[in-house]
Amino acid sequence: MMRVEHLPRGELGQVDLAGCLVQSAVDVGVAHPLEQPRPCKTKGGGGGQSGVGLAWGDGSPAVGGPIGARLGWIADFQDVLKEPTIALEKLRELSFSGIPCEGGLRCLCWKILLNYLPLERASWTAILAKQRELYSQFLREMIIQPGIAKANMGVSREDVTFEDHPLNPNPDSRWNTYFKDNEVLLQIDKDVRRLCPDMSFFQRPTEYPCLLILDPQNEFETLRKRVEQTTLKSQTVARNRSGVTNMSSPHKHSTPSSLNEYEVLPNGCEAHWEVVERILFIYAKLNPGIAYVQGMNEIVGPLYYTFATDPNNEWKEHAEADTFFCFTNLMAEIRDNFIKSLDDSQCGITYKMEKVYSTLKDKDVELYLKLQEQNIKPQFFAFRWLTLLLSQEFLLPDVIRIWDSLFADDSRFDFLLLVCCAMLILIREQLLEGDFTVNMRLLQDYPITDVCQILQKAKELQDSK
């Protein structure tokens, strides 16, 4: 998939997650959602669907307003989340206008909206413990055990048999499975290493490395070591147009995205991108029908960033497992976008791209005709917008704000079509004046950075139906 690079805008952290003025949980005295709610509620700043939360960028009251208004806005979420049974419609209504990051509210709301946590609070502890243990079992079966088996099947053994020999052509052999997995892993590794290049978060070490794999008592093979060994030991085989086979070392034509691009962390540490790599590899192993498709890294990235920056350390510690299950649930809804054989079906990406144009025709026929006249097809830009949930069109904080609204809307991917349509209408004057080249540049490097303006326009289109 094509990538839109953005100019760096400084390092991102929890305190500026929405790209706007956001104060810390300590500053505003906000407790984690699972702790006791604050003793009193300050009115003001509640987020209804009619508002889309504009001024703060995350749905909160206007900049410069009293801090009590922001506290009241946060209190609205806490009131919903402290109930024994969460009122889903009320939570969606509030979340649609933006979710505060204070007190881990966004992390918790996303887990509910993505159906990871049920509406009954009493069952959360048991379900989280069960799911996190299940994920640990995935790690044992799909990363630790294959590494041990590989070591046990070493070709230097004198008793090696045909069945466990690396050159065994049987498609069901363990070595054949290992090599096929490596092909998927190499693609994942290539993509996650360049995740969100405008910030260093994914290159920094996580506070909670996976101790199950980085066990000091055992030298288990990590995915990073597996990639390094595979890349160093393998040769690239290429066949030219005349049918001649050429073999070359993969490092002869190294690129800036090679293994040495980032500093290697010391033993016992791992970078955030390595956690994302592990999540995607486990997903690919559990879903062989789709495995891994380039672009999935752009979907899991914002989820993991949000959970890995949870102010509650107990929840942050389990960001990997929680991200995996939320990503799996989200992919269950959008996986058809990644399956090429479904492109032309009613659930495929082609139908959705055409739906963007049919909606535009209904809302702004002049702009629709202009794009048609210039033969600008939705495939030229909307494919990436829809498939990656706009994650490459905006900086990460803005993507997260958009996802608040997408996850909150009960027909969220219908709303995504309206967001895409709003993006076109908001630059209609430039598109009407531009030629094909100018307009393609506009659509592939979208000029508007105020996502709240885009969401407001999408909401207007939704209300005008």
Secondary structure per residue as TSV (DSSP state, phi and psi in degrees):
chain	resnum	aa	ss	phi	psi
A	1	M	-	360.0	147.0
A	2	M	-	-70.3	153.2
A	3	R	-	-123.7	132.8
A	4	V	-	-96.5	118.8
A	5	E	-	-90.8	138.3
A	6	H	-	-110.1	151.6
A	7	L	-	-68.9	139.9
A	8	P	-	-63.0	143.4
A	9	R	-	-122.6	29.0
A	10	G	-	95.3	164.9
A	11	E	-	-73.4	143.3
A	12	L	-	-100.9	142.6
A	13	G	-	-143.9	-179.3
A	14	Q	G	-64.1	-30.7
A	15	V	G	-75.9	-16.0
A	16	D	G	-127.1	35.7
A	17	L	T	-58.2	-35.4
A	18	A	T	-91.4	5.7
A	19	G	S	75.0	13.2
A	20	C	S	-137.2	-173.8
A	21	L	-	-72.2	111.5
A	22	V	-	-132.0	128.5
A	23	Q	-	-97.0	155.4
A	24	S	-	-73.0	162.8
A	25	A	H	-61.5	-33.4
A	26	V	H	-66.4	-41.9
A	27	D	H	-60.7	-39.0
A	28	V	H	-103.9	5.0
A	29	G	T	66.1	45.3
A	30	V	-	-102.8	128.8
A	31	A	-	-87.8	161.1
A	32	H	-	-64.4	147.3
A	33	P	T	-56.5	-27.9
A	34	L	T	-87.1	-5.5
A	35	E	S	-89.6	178.2
A	36	Q	-	-60.9	131.4
A	37	P	-	-66.7	159.7
A	38	R	-	-62.9	152.4
A	39	P	S	-68.1	-25.5
A	40	C	S	-139.2	163.1
A	41	K	-	-117.0	130.5
A	42	T	-	-98.0	127.1
A	43	K	-	-72.8	156.0
A	44	G	-	113.5	145.5
A	45	G	-	81.0	13.7
A	46	G	-	-65.6	145.4
A	47	G	-	-105.1	109.0
A	48	G	-	-96.8	166.8
A	49	Q	T	-65.5	-18.9
A	50	S	T	-75.3	-12.4
A	51	G	T	-100.0	-35.7
A	52	V	-	55.8	10.0
A	53	G	-	48.7	89.7
A	54	L	-	-97.0	-46.5
A	55	A	T	-69.4	-41.7
A	56	W	T	-84.9	-11.3
A	57	G	S	85.7	-14.9
A	58	D	S	-121.0	12.7
A	59	G	S	99.2	2.1
A	60	S	-	-86.8	173.0
A	61	P	S	-60.8	165.0
A	62	A	-	-61.1	146.8
A	63	V	T	-59.8	136.2
A	64	G	T	93.6	-13.2
A	65	G	S	-75.2	169.6
A	66	P	-	-64.3	146.1
A	67	I	H	-63.5	-25.0
A	68	G	H	-62.0	-30.7
A	69	A	H	-66.4	-41.0
A	70	R	H	-68.1	-40.5
A	71	L	H	-61.2	-38.5
A	72	G	H	-65.4	-37.6
A	73	W	H	-64.9	-43.5
A	74	I	H	-64.5	-39.1
A	75	A	H	-61.3	-32.5
A	76	D	H	-59.7	-42.0
A	77	F	H	-66.4	-44.3
A	78	Q	H	-62.5	-35.7
A	79	D	H	-63.1	-39.2
A	80	V	H	-70.8	-41.9
A	81	L	H	-79.1	-14.2
A	82	K	T	-88.3	-9.2
A	83	E	S	-69.9	146.5
A	84	P	S	-56.4	-36.9
A	85	T	B	-122.7	119.8
A	86	I	-	-68.3	131.0
A	87	A	-	-80.2	98.8
A	88	L	H	-61.2	-42.0
A	89	E	H	-64.1	-39.5
A	90	K	H	-66.6	-41.1
A	91	L	H	-63.4	-41.1
A	92	R	H	-63.0	-41.3
A	93	E	H	-61.3	-44.8
A	94	L	H	-68.3	-45.1
A	95	S	H	-67.9	-29.5
A	96	F	H	-58.3	-32.8
A	97	S	T	-89.1	9.3
A	98	G	-	109.2	141.9
A	99	I	-	-114.6	132.6
A	100	P	-	-69.8	150.2
A	101	C	-	-90.2	-16.0
A	102	E	G	-58.8	143.7
A	103	G	G	64.2	15.2
A	104	G	G	72.7	20.7
A	105	L	H	-64.8	-43.2
A	106	R	H	-63.6	-42.6
A	107	C	H	-58.6	-45.8
A	108	L	H	-67.8	-43.6
A	109	C	H	-62.2	-42.2
A	110	W	H	-62.9	-39.0
A	111	K	H	-64.6	-33.5
A	112	I	H	-76.0	-46.6
A	113	L	H	-66.1	-26.6
A	114	L	T	-94.7	13.2
A	115	N	T	64.3	25.7
A	116	Y	S	-82.4	-42.8
A	117	L	S	-103.8	137.5
A	118	P	-	-75.7	174.4
A	119	L	S	-77.4	-17.9
A	120	E	B	-87.9	113.0
A	121	R	G	-60.6	-35.6
A	122	A	G	-60.0	-24.1
A	123	S	G	-93.9	-2.6
A	124	W	H	-61.3	-48.2
A	125	T	H	-59.4	-46.8
A	126	A	H	-65.8	-42.3
A	127	I	H	-66.3	-43.9
A	128	L	H	-61.9	-43.3
A	129	A	H	-62.2	-41.6
A	130	K	H	-65.3	-45.4
A	131	Q	H	-68.7	-38.4
A	132	R	H	-69.5	-34.8
A	133	E	H	-69.0	-36.7
A	134	L	H	-61.9	-42.1
A	135	Y	H	-64.7	-38.8
A	136	S	H	-59.9	-37.7
A	137	Q	H	-65.6	-38.2
A	138	F	H	-59.0	-43.8
A	139	L	H	-61.8	-42.2
A	140	R	I	-63.5	-44.5
A	141	E	I	-76.7	-33.7
A	142	M	I	-108.3	-12.7
A	143	I	I	-122.7	-51.9
A	144	I	I	-70.9	-51.4
A	145	Q	H	-63.0	-44.1
A	146	P	H	-60.0	-34.9
A	147	G	H	-66.2	-42.0
A	148	I	H	-64.9	-43.9
A	149	A	H	-61.8	-38.8
A	150	K	H	-62.0	-43.7
A	151	A	H	-63.4	-38.1
A	152	N	H	-73.0	-21.4
A	153	M	T	-100.2	19.9
A	154	G	-	-53.9	139.0
A	155	V	T	-70.9	-11.1
A	156	S	T	-78.8	-10.5
A	157	R	-	-67.4	139.6
A	158	E	T	-75.0	-24.7
A	159	D	T	-95.1	14.5
A	160	V	-	-61.9	136.8
A	161	T	-	-108.2	170.7
A	162	F	S	-61.1	-37.0
A	163	E	T	-63.0	-36.0
A	164	D	T	-109.5	22.9
A	165	H	-	-85.3	139.6
A	166	P	T	-57.2	-25.3
A	167	L	T	-92.2	6.9
A	168	N	-	-62.8	118.9
A	169	P	-	-77.2	-6.6
A	170	N	-	-59.4	121.4
A	171	P	T	-63.5	-18.1
A	172	D	T	-93.4	1.2
A	173	S	S	-69.1	153.7
A	174	R	H	-66.1	-34.7
A	175	W	H	-67.2	-40.3
A	176	N	H	-62.1	-42.0
A	177	T	H	-62.1	-42.1
A	178	Y	H	-61.0	-45.1
A	179	F	H	-67.0	-39.7
A	180	K	H	-64.4	-40.9
A	181	D	H	-61.1	-35.9
A	182	N	H	-63.6	-35.0
A	183	E	H	-61.8	-43.6
A	184	V	H	-67.3	-43.3
A	185	L	H	-62.0	-39.7
A	186	L	H	-63.2	-37.5
A	187	Q	H	-69.0	-42.9
A	188	I	H	-59.9	-46.3
A	189	D	H	-59.9	-42.7
A	190	K	H	-60.2	-39.7
A	191	D	H	-79.0	-40.6
A	192	V	H	-73.9	-25.3
A	193	R	T	-66.5	-22.9
A	194	R	T	-109.9	20.4
A	195	L	S	-67.5	130.5
A	196	C	S	47.0	67.2
A	197	P	T	-67.3	-13.6
A	198	D	T	-85.3	6.7
A	199	M	S	-146.7	156.1
A	200	S	S	-97.9	3.3
A	201	F	G	-52.6	-48.1
A	202	F	G	-72.3	-14.8
A	203	Q	G	-91.7	-13.1
A	204	R	S	-80.8	155.4
A	205	P	B	-71.7	142.7
A	206	T	-	-77.8	149.0
A	207	E	S	-71.5	-20.4
A	208	Y	S	-127.3	72.8
A	209	P	-	-63.5	157.0
A	210	C	-	-74.2	99.4
A	211	L	T	-67.9	-22.4
A	212	L	T	-62.5	-38.1
A	213	I	T	-92.6	-40.1
A	214	L	S	-88.0	43.6
A	215	D	-	-70.8	117.1
A	216	P	T	-64.0	-20.2
A	217	Q	T	-79.9	-16.2
A	218	N	S	-134.2	146.5
A	219	E	-	-101.5	68.5
A	220	F	-	-68.2	149.4
A	221	E	-	-79.4	115.5
A	222	T	-	-80.1	163.9
A	223	L	H	-63.6	-34.4
A	224	R	H	-62.7	-45.0
A	225	K	H	-64.4	-37.7
A	226	R	H	-63.7	-41.4
A	227	V	H	-65.9	-45.2
A	228	E	H	-61.6	-43.2
A	229	Q	H	-67.2	-41.2
A	230	T	H	-64.5	-42.2
A	231	T	H	-69.6	-39.9
A	232	L	H	-72.7	-34.4
A	233	K	H	-88.5	-19.4
A	234	S	-	-89.6	165.6
A	235	Q	-	-124.6	145.8
A	236	T	E	-83.4	123.6
A	237	V	E	-105.1	122.6
A	238	A	E	-131.1	143.4
A	239	R	E	-115.9	124.4
A	240	N	-	-80.8	-180.0
A	241	R	T	-67.3	-18.7
A	242	S	T	-87.5	-1.8
A	243	G	S	89.5	7.3
A	244	V	-	-84.1	131.9
A	245	T	E	-89.7	127.7
A	246	N	E	-115.6	140.0
A	247	M	E	-121.0	132.8
A	248	S	E	-144.7	155.0
A	249	S	-	-69.0	139.7
A	250	P	T	-66.3	-14.6
A	251	H	T	-98.2	1.0
A	252	K	T	-67.2	-33.8
A	253	H	T	-118.4	57.1
A	254	S	-	-68.0	150.0
A	255	T	-	-118.8	170.2
A	256	P	T	-59.4	-18.4
A	257	S	T	-94.2	22.4
A	258	S	S	-72.6	177.7
A	259	L	G	-62.7	-24.4
A	260	N	G	-90.3	7.2
A	261	E	G	-65.0	-36.1
A	262	Y	S	-114.1	146.5
A	263	E	-	-63.2	134.1
A	264	V	-	-77.1	130.5
A	265	L	-	-78.2	154.5
A	266	P	-	-66.5	163.2
A	267	N	T	-56.6	140.5
A	268	G	T	91.5	-8.2
A	269	C	-	-114.9	155.4
A	270	E	-	-149.5	146.1
A	271	A	B	-80.2	161.9
A	272	H	H	-60.3	-34.5
A	273	W	H	-64.3	-28.8
A	274	E	H	-68.5	-33.8
A	275	V	H	-65.5	-45.0
A	276	V	H	-61.9	-40.1
A	277	E	H	-59.0	-42.7
A	278	R	H	-65.6	-42.0
A	279	I	H	-58.8	-47.6
A	280	L	H	-68.3	-35.5
A	281	F	H	-67.2	-43.6
A	282	I	H	-63.3	-41.5
A	283	Y	H	-60.8	-44.1
A	284	A	H	-62.8	-39.4
A	285	K	H	-66.9	-38.2
A	286	L	H	-80.6	-16.5
A	287	N	-	-128.0	68.1
A	288	P	T	-63.5	-21.9
A	289	G	T	-65.2	-29.9
A	290	I	T	-117.0	-29.4
A	291	A	-	54.6	-122.4
A	292	Y	-	-122.9	133.3
A	293	V	-	-123.2	135.6
A	294	Q	T	-54.3	130.6
A	295	G	T	116.2	-25.5
A	296	M	H	-61.6	-29.5
A	297	N	H	-61.6	-31.0
A	298	E	H	-76.3	-18.5
A	299	I	H	-84.7	-43.2
A	300	V	H	-75.2	-26.7
A	301	G	H	-55.7	-55.6
A	302	P	H	-62.5	-34.3
A	303	L	H	-63.0	-49.7
A	304	Y	H	-64.9	-42.6
A	305	Y	H	-58.1	-43.6
A	306	T	H	-63.0	-45.0
A	307	F	H	-74.8	-33.1
A	308	A	H	-77.0	-9.7
A	309	T	T	-111.1	17.6
A	310	D	-	-59.8	129.1
A	311	P	S	-66.5	-15.7
A	312	N	-	-88.8	112.9
A	313	N	H	-62.0	-33.5
A	314	E	H	-63.9	-39.0
A	315	W	H	-78.2	-37.2
A	316	K	H	-60.9	-35.4
A	317	E	T	-59.2	-29.4
A	318	H	T	-106.2	25.6
A	319	A	H	-59.4	-36.1
A	320	E	H	-63.7	-52.2
A	321	A	H	-64.5	-43.9
A	322	D	H	-63.8	-39.2
A	323	T	H	-63.8	-42.4
A	324	F	H	-56.6	-48.4
A	325	F	H	-73.0	-35.4
A	326	C	H	-67.1	-40.3
A	327	F	H	-62.6	-43.1
A	328	T	H	-60.8	-43.2
A	329	N	H	-66.3	-40.2
A	330	L	H	-66.3	-42.3
A	331	M	H	-64.7	-28.8
A	332	A	H	-60.9	-27.2
A	333	E	H	-89.9	-28.6
A	334	I	H	-118.1	4.4
A	335	R	G	-61.6	-27.6
A	336	D	G	-59.9	-26.8
A	337	N	G	-64.6	-23.7
A	338	F	G	-99.1	-2.2
A	339	I	-	-102.4	107.4
A	340	K	G	-59.6	-36.6
A	341	S	G	-65.7	-15.7
A	342	L	G	-100.6	2.9
A	343	D	T	-51.5	-42.6
A	344	D	T	-95.5	5.6
A	345	S	S	-83.9	172.6
A	346	Q	T	-68.0	-20.1
A	347	C	T	-100.3	2.6
A	348	G	S	-87.7	173.8
A	349	I	H	-70.4	-31.6
A	350	T	H	-62.5	-43.9
A	351	Y	H	-59.9	-40.7
A	352	K	H	-69.5	-38.1
A	353	M	H	-63.9	-41.5
A	354	E	H	-66.2	-30.1
A	355	K	H	-67.1	-32.4
A	356	V	H	-60.9	-44.8
A	357	Y	H	-70.3	-37.9
A	358	S	H	-66.5	-34.8
A	359	T	H	-68.2	-41.8
A	360	L	H	-61.9	-40.7
A	361	K	H	-60.3	-36.9
A	362	D	H	-72.4	-34.6
A	363	K	H	-93.5	-30.3
A	364	D	-	-152.8	82.8
A	365	V	H	-65.5	-32.0
A	366	E	H	-63.5	-45.8
A	367	L	H	-66.8	-39.8
A	368	Y	H	-58.3	-46.8
A	369	L	H	-65.3	-34.7
A	370	K	H	-64.3	-45.0
A	371	L	H	-66.0	-37.5
A	372	Q	H	-65.1	-42.7
A	373	E	H	-60.7	-38.0
A	374	Q	T	-86.4	3.4
A	375	N	T	57.4	37.5
A	376	I	-	-89.0	104.2
A	377	K	-	-84.7	150.3
A	378	P	G	-62.1	-24.1
A	379	Q	G	-60.1	-24.7
A	380	F	G	-70.3	-22.3
A	381	F	T	-142.3	-37.0
A	382	A	H	-72.6	-22.0
A	383	F	H	-57.2	-48.3
A	384	R	H	-70.9	-40.7
A	385	W	H	-56.3	-48.0
A	386	L	H	-78.4	-44.8
A	387	T	H	-63.7	-41.3
A	388	L	T	-100.2	12.8
A	389	L	T	52.8	39.4
A	390	L	T	66.0	16.3
A	391	S	T	-71.1	-15.2
A	392	Q	T	-105.0	0.0
A	393	E	T	-93.7	-17.9
A	394	F	S	-137.9	164.9
A	395	L	-	-69.6	157.8
A	396	L	H	-53.4	-45.1
A	397	P	H	-59.9	-35.9
A	398	D	H	-72.6	-36.3
A	399	V	H	-61.1	-44.6
A	400	I	H	-61.3	-39.8
A	401	R	H	-64.6	-41.5
A	402	I	H	-62.4	-41.4
A	403	W	H	-66.9	-28.8
A	404	D	H	-52.2	-47.9
A	405	S	H	-72.9	-39.4
A	406	L	H	-63.8	-46.0
A	407	F	H	-68.3	-29.1
A	408	A	H	-80.1	-26.9
A	409	D	S	-76.8	129.9
A	410	D	T	-66.6	-20.6
A	411	S	T	-119.9	58.8
A	412	R	H	-59.6	-29.5
A	413	F	H	-87.2	-12.9
A	414	D	H	-72.0	-38.3
A	415	F	H	-66.5	-33.2
A	416	L	H	-60.4	-39.0
A	417	L	H	-60.7	-39.2
A	418	L	H	-69.1	-36.0
A	419	V	H	-62.4	-43.4
A	420	C	H	-62.8	-41.7
A	421	C	H	-64.6	-40.5
A	422	A	H	-62.2	-38.5
A	423	M	H	-61.5	-37.1
A	424	L	H	-69.4	-45.2
A	425	I	H	-66.4	-34.8
A	426	L	H	-68.6	-17.5
A	427	I	T	-117.2	28.5
A	428	R	H	-60.6	-40.6
A	429	E	H	-62.4	-42.7
A	430	Q	H	-66.6	-39.1
A	431	L	H	-68.7	-37.4
A	432	L	H	-68.3	-29.5
A	433	E	H	-89.4	-24.9
A	434	G	-	-82.8	159.1
A	435	D	-	-89.6	-174.5
A	436	F	H	-58.7	-46.6
A	437	T	H	-63.9	-46.1
A	438	V	H	-62.4	-44.4
A	439	N	H	-68.5	-36.8
A	440	M	H	-64.4	-37.1
A	441	R	H	-65.8	-39.9
A	442	L	H	-62.5	-42.3
A	443	L	H	-77.2	-28.6
A	444	Q	H	-91.8	-11.4
A	445	D	S	-138.9	76.3
A	446	Y	-	-57.3	129.5
A	447	P	-	-81.9	-25.6
A	448	I	-	-82.8	130.8
A	449	T	-	-107.6	-9.3
A	450	D	-	-83.9	94.7
A	451	V	H	-70.4	-25.1
A	452	C	H	-67.0	-34.6
A	453	Q	H	-64.0	-40.1
A	454	I	H	-66.3	-44.6
A	455	L	H	-65.1	-38.1
A	456	Q	H	-61.9	-42.7
A	457	K	H	-66.3	-40.5
A	458	A	H	-62.7	-38.6
A	459	K	H	-66.4	-37.7
A	460	E	H	-62.2	-42.2
A	461	L	H	-64.6	-38.5
A	462	Q	H	-64.5	-42.3
A	463	D	H	-72.7	-20.5
A	464	S	T	-86.9	1.1
A	465	K	-	-65.7	360.0
